[in-house]
Amino acid sequence: MRAVTQRPDSLTTTLHQHIAQAIAAEGGWLGFDRFMALALYTPGLGYYANDSTKFGAMPESGSDFVTAPEMTPLFGQTLAMQVGQALEQTSTSEVWEFGAGSGALALQLLDALGDQVQRYTIVDLSGSLRARQQAKLVAHAHKLRWVDALPDKFSGVVVGNEVLDAMPVQLLARHGGQHGGVWHERGVVVAEDGRFAWADRPTDLRPPVDIEGPQDYLTEIHAQGEGFMRMLADRLARGAAFLLDYGFGESEYYHPQRHMGTVMCHQGHLADGDPLVAVGLKDITAHVNFTAMALAAQDAGLNVLGYTTQAHFLINCGLLPKMERLPQEQRATAAKLIMEHEMGELFKVLAVGAGEAWEPVGFVHGDRSHRL
């Protein structure tokens, strides 16, 4: 009897059925934030909870996208300058990393910081990624632990690279112009052919600023990301957090010309704008509204210590002398971290802290906190 091989689409079929049941249980309509959460985090099935490769420099590896620590170890080595200063400034010795991916950033930080880090805690919901991280970080096993939630109170330096963009967002769509236009929340239904489809419902929800202009307008609001910042404020007794991601301040995020929203999917190093197909097989992200994140943290009691572009941040932390010592090909790769048309301008860094305010080295030049 011949063995039965699982079809490649069996994972997405099973996840599709799971989400369809959730839609039915909610009366036939599910807000996009709930859909995104199920697509990414359903145990064993969601994109971040299944065994697909995800992180890697080349599509031939089966990966879907590359993050800065996979591009070059200089990213983590340079970030370590800032983390080390923060550990010293806050008299702490523990790093907490959210969403540690392949473990590349953890390895770079642990190698660079040495005895400054007595314990390195990874907060990660993905069991499959945890196994990969353990294998990569075996040399530092005595310092490591994994948790799936923060304790009620903790101290240390928090690092989150491309974490906020993977937090579910609500979609708001305005039909009609600024005057007389009606705002809807965009959700997901199951169409007659069994596929997922968009469906809009009138809502009292609004973006944080008025959107000018006559055009239809699609955008996001970030309740889960803001909730994450409030949780940090509630539980971080002493320390600081550094969050690196792609996004904008509020005025740029909700610019009248940005009328298509920012939700994007990544699969096989290609980007597309349709999160309703190949569910579970591709990443779903949205750009970060850094003003909302900073205000949520500040309103909950944290200090905003700095906000700037990734280029300014890494140069302030000493990237350029490190690049000069590299061979030409590696130097060209590392330059993508700071080039304006690559990661340098679109990626931002937000720092918040508990306790007395202080000036982190990464924001000495080019701080944009006043523009949030």
Order of alpha helices (4+ residues) and beta strands (2+ residues): alpha-beta-alpha-beta-beta-alpha-alpha-beta-alpha-beta-alpha-beta-beta-beta-beta-beta-beta-alpha-beta-alpha-beta-beta-beta-beta-alpha-beta-alpha-alpha-alpha-beta
